[in-house]
């Protein structure tokens, strides 16, 4: 149980970091190209990434029985 909880935290932090970095990058690009180097697109992009990461973490912790990326193979036993 503790190992499973730790894995959820690891996935949560990694997913949030990726989403925040992506939002930050998109915000910087929009700031430079379209909004004359204003700071609000960067803050908005980072905030959207943080919100998406938080929402995914919340969903992950509320679904205790969901398996992430595990395949369960059922072996067919021959009964004679």
N, CA, C and O of each residue as an XYZ file, in Angstrom:
320
protein
N       0.821     -1.195      0.000
C       0.000      0.000      0.000
C       0.863      1.257      0.000
O       0.582      2.202     -0.737
N       1.919      1.273      0.829
C       2.776      2.454      0.896
C       3.540      2.641     -0.417
O       3.730      3.769     -0.874
N       3.976      1.537     -1.019
C       4.685      1.619     -2.284
C       3.774      2.165     -3.384
O       4.206      2.959     -4.220
N       2.535      1.741     -3.376
C       1.558      2.223     -4.355
C       1.306      3.717     -4.178
O       1.177      4.457     -5.153
N       1.239      4.147     -2.924
C       1.026      5.567     -2.629
C       2.231      6.392     -3.099
O       2.062      7.485     -3.639
N       3.420      5.882     -2.897
C       4.628      6.563     -3.349
C       4.691      6.666     -4.864
O       5.120      7.685     -5.407
N       4.260      5.607     -5.547
C       4.237      5.640     -7.007
C       3.248      6.685     -7.515
O       3.507      7.355     -8.514
N       2.117      6.822     -6.829
C       1.142      7.845     -7.230
C       1.736      9.240     -7.055
O       1.532     10.111     -7.902
N       2.468      9.460     -5.965
C       3.110     10.756     -5.743
C       4.162     11.018     -6.812
O       4.269     12.139     -7.309
N       4.927     10.017     -7.166
C       5.945     10.178     -8.200
C       5.312     10.545     -9.540
O       5.763     11.468    -10.218
N       4.257      9.810     -9.915
C       3.552     10.119    -11.168
C       2.965     11.523    -11.120
O       3.013     12.261    -12.104
N       2.415     11.881     -9.980
C       1.777     13.186     -9.821
C       2.797     14.313     -9.999
O       2.553     15.262    -10.744
N       3.923     14.211     -9.325
C       4.929     15.261     -9.410
C       5.547     15.341    -10.800
O       5.782     16.437    -11.310
N       5.810     14.201    -11.415
C       6.386     14.198    -12.765
C       5.406     14.778    -13.778
O       5.795     15.575    -14.631
N       4.145     14.386    -13.688
C       3.122     14.889    -14.604
C       2.928     16.393    -14.419
O       2.812     17.130    -15.399
N       2.892     16.846    -13.174
C       2.716     18.277    -12.903
C       3.903     19.082    -13.418
O       3.721     20.161    -13.982
N       5.117     18.568    -13.231
C       6.301     19.276    -13.717
C       6.281     19.420    -15.234
O       6.625     20.475    -15.766
N       5.878     18.362    -15.928
C       5.809     18.415    -17.389
C       4.755     19.414    -17.837
O       4.994     20.195    -18.758
N       3.595     19.400    -17.200
C       2.518     20.305    -17.601
C       2.865     21.771    -17.303
O       2.565     22.654    -18.107
N       3.489     22.028    -16.163
C       3.893     23.398    -15.836
C       4.965     23.885    -16.811
O       4.897     25.019    -17.285
N       5.947     23.046    -17.113
C       7.006     23.432    -18.050
C       6.449     23.681    -19.449
O       6.875     24.614    -20.130
N       5.501     22.854    -19.879
C       4.879     23.051    -21.187
C       4.087     24.352    -21.217
O       4.179     25.117    -22.177
N       3.307     24.601    -20.164
C       2.555     25.858    -20.086
C       3.473     27.061    -20.063
O       3.181     28.082    -20.686
N       4.582     26.948    -19.347
C       5.564     28.026    -19.295
C       6.156     28.278    -20.681
O       6.283     29.426    -21.107
N       6.514     27.208    -21.377
C       7.077     27.342    -22.717
C       6.106     27.957    -23.708
O       6.481     28.830    -24.491
N       4.874     27.511    -23.677
C       3.855     28.069    -24.568
C       3.609     29.536    -24.231
O       3.434     30.363    -25.126
N       3.598     29.856    -22.938
C       3.417     31.243    -22.518
C       4.547     32.138    -22.994
O       4.311     33.271    -23.416
N       5.773     31.636    -22.929
C       6.916     32.423    -23.399
C       6.827     32.660    -24.901
O       7.064     33.772    -25.372
N       6.488     31.619    -25.651
C       6.369     31.762    -27.106
C       5.276     32.772    -27.459
O       5.486     33.637    -28.310
N       4.117     32.671    -26.816
C       3.042     33.613    -27.100
C       3.410     35.022    -26.671
O       3.046     35.990    -27.339
N       4.126     35.147    -25.567
C       4.545     36.456    -25.088
C       5.488     37.128    -26.079
O       5.350     38.318    -26.364
N       6.432     36.377    -26.597
C       7.415     36.943    -27.515
C       6.796     37.237    -28.880
O       7.052     38.287    -29.469
N       5.981     36.305    -29.380
C       5.471     36.455    -30.744
C       4.247     37.358    -30.865
O       4.120     38.085    -31.850
N       3.350     37.329    -29.889
C       2.063     38.004    -30.075
C       1.780     39.154    -29.110
O       1.006     40.049    -29.450
N       2.372     39.158    -27.935
C       1.959     40.119    -26.918
C       3.061     41.069    -26.484
O       3.044     41.535    -25.345
N       4.004     41.367    -27.338
C       5.045     42.365    -27.113
C       5.781     42.185    -25.786
O       6.012     43.144    -25.050
N       6.138     40.956    -25.504
C       6.929     40.580    -24.325
C       6.279     40.967    -22.994
O       6.960     41.391    -22.060
N       4.999     40.819    -22.922
C       4.295     41.021    -21.644
C       4.439     39.769    -20.798
O       4.732     38.693    -21.320
N       4.233     39.903    -19.493
C       4.439     38.758    -18.606
C       3.185     37.936    -18.367
O       3.279     36.796    -17.912
N       2.012     38.487    -18.663
C       0.800     37.739    -18.309
C       0.624     36.440    -19.100
O       0.070     35.496    -18.537
N       1.052     36.320    -20.363
C       0.916     35.004    -21.022
C       1.759     33.918    -20.353
O       1.359     32.755    -20.313
N       2.919     34.296    -19.830
C       3.783     33.330    -19.149
C       3.103     32.860    -17.861
O       3.063     31.664    -17.572
N       2.572     33.810    -17.096
C       1.876     33.454    -15.851
C       0.620     32.640    -16.144
O       0.317     31.684    -15.428
N      -0.109     33.011    -17.187
C      -1.318     32.281    -17.548
C      -0.999     30.854    -17.972
O      -1.671     29.916    -17.544
N       0.022     30.679    -18.811
C       0.419     29.336    -19.259
C       0.879     28.469    -18.102
O       0.532     27.290    -18.032
N       1.659     29.041    -17.193
C       2.106     28.287    -16.023
C       0.939     27.908    -15.127
O       0.891     26.800    -14.592
N       0.001     28.827    -14.965
C      -1.183     28.559    -14.140
C      -2.065     27.468    -14.727
O      -2.594     26.627    -14.000
N      -2.218     27.486    -16.038
C      -2.995     26.428    -16.697
C      -2.311     25.079    -16.509
O      -2.972     24.079    -16.227
N      -0.999     25.048    -16.664
C      -0.258     23.802    -16.457
C      -0.369     23.307    -15.026
O      -0.542     22.110    -14.793
N      -0.271     24.220    -14.062
C      -0.413     23.847    -12.659
C      -1.817     23.312    -12.372
O      -1.974     22.326    -11.651
N      -2.820     23.956    -12.929
C      -4.199     23.498    -12.734
C      -4.452     22.130    -13.327
O      -5.143     21.305    -12.730
N      -3.893     21.886    -14.506
C      -4.057     20.570    -15.127
C      -3.341     19.497    -14.328
O      -3.867     18.398    -14.152
N      -2.150     19.802    -13.844
C      -1.414     18.847    -13.016
C      -2.143     18.540    -11.724
O      -2.223     17.383    -11.310
N      -2.679     19.579    -11.083
C      -3.430     19.392     -9.838
C      -4.676     18.547    -10.070
O      -4.992     17.663     -9.274
N      -5.377     18.819    -11.155
C      -6.586     18.065    -11.475
C      -6.271     16.591    -11.728
O      -7.000     15.712    -11.269
N      -5.190     16.322    -12.455
C      -4.804     14.931    -12.704
C      -4.396     14.229    -11.416
O      -4.725     13.060    -11.218
N      -3.683     14.929    -10.536
C      -3.280     14.336     -9.251
C      -4.497     14.030     -8.398
O      -4.584     12.972     -7.776
N      -5.423     14.955     -8.376
C      -6.646     14.754     -7.589
C      -7.406     13.536     -8.090
O      -7.892     12.736     -7.291
N      -7.512     13.391     -9.396
C      -8.201     12.245     -9.980
C      -7.457     10.953     -9.676
O      -8.078      9.927     -9.397
N      -6.136     10.997     -9.728
C      -5.331      9.801     -9.474
C      -5.480      9.331     -8.030
O      -5.556      8.128     -7.783
N      -5.523     10.242     -7.086
C      -5.648      9.854     -5.684
C      -7.075      9.448     -5.304
O      -7.279      8.750     -4.311
N      -8.053      9.880     -6.087
C      -9.444      9.499     -5.794
C      -9.812      8.143     -6.381
O     -10.830      7.566     -6.000
N      -9.013      7.629     -7.291
C      -9.320      6.329     -7.904
C      -8.326      5.293     -7.385
O      -7.290      5.065     -8.010
N      -8.628      4.668     -6.255
C      -7.651      3.781     -5.631
C      -7.452      2.447     -6.344
O      -6.451      1.772     -6.102
N      -8.371      2.055     -7.208
C      -8.279      0.725     -7.804
C      -7.827      0.743     -9.252
O      -7.841     -0.294     -9.915
N      -7.430      1.891     -9.750
C      -7.016      1.985    -11.136
C      -5.556      1.571    -11.263
O      -4.709      2.020    -10.491
N      -5.267      0.720    -12.231
C      -3.906      0.284    -12.493
C      -3.340      1.113    -13.628
O      -4.011      1.310    -14.641
N      -2.127      1.600    -13.479
C      -1.499      2.430    -14.502
C      -0.426      1.643    -15.229
O       0.610      1.315    -14.650
N      -0.667      1.342    -16.478
C       0.336      0.739    -17.324
C       0.718     -0.689    -16.980
O       1.812     -1.133    -17.327
N      -0.147     -1.402    -16.317
C       0.151     -2.792    -15.973
C      -0.734     -3.700    -16.822
O      -1.931     -3.458    -16.980
N      -0.134     -4.723    -17.349
C      -0.916     -5.698    -18.094
C      -1.063     -6.938    -17.239
O      -0.108     -7.408    -16.620
N      -2.246     -7.444    -17.218
C      -2.519     -8.665    -16.467
C      -2.740     -9.760    -17.500
O      -3.680     -9.706    -18.292
N      -1.864    -10.746    -17.478
C      -1.992    -11.846    -18.409
C      -2.711    -12.986    -17.722
O      -2.371    -13.384    -16.608
N      -3.705    -13.497    -18.406
C      -4.459    -14.631    -17.890
C      -3.956    -15.867    -18.612
O      -4.034    -15.965    -19.837
N      -3.449    -16.791    -17.850
C      -2.963    -18.014    -18.482
C      -4.109    -19.012    -18.573
O      -4.900    -19.180    -17.644
N      -4.165    -19.650    -19.698
C      -5.209    -20.646    -19.909
C      -4.702    -21.988    -19.459
O      -3.774    -22.541    -20.048
N      -5.294    -22.505    -18.437
C      -4.852    -23.821    -17.951
C      -5.725    -24.882    -18.628
O      -6.932    -24.715    -18.807
N      -5.077    -25.946    -18.984
C      -5.779    -27.040    -19.638
C      -6.308    -28.006    -18.563
O      -5.542    -28.579    -17.788
N      -7.586    -28.160    -18.544
C      -8.179    -29.115    -17.604
C      -8.571    -30.347    -18.381
O      -9.369    -30.264    -19.314
N      -8.029    -31.475    -18.018
C      -8.320    -32.726    -18.730
C      -9.020    -33.685    -17.814
O      -9.352    -34.798    -18.222
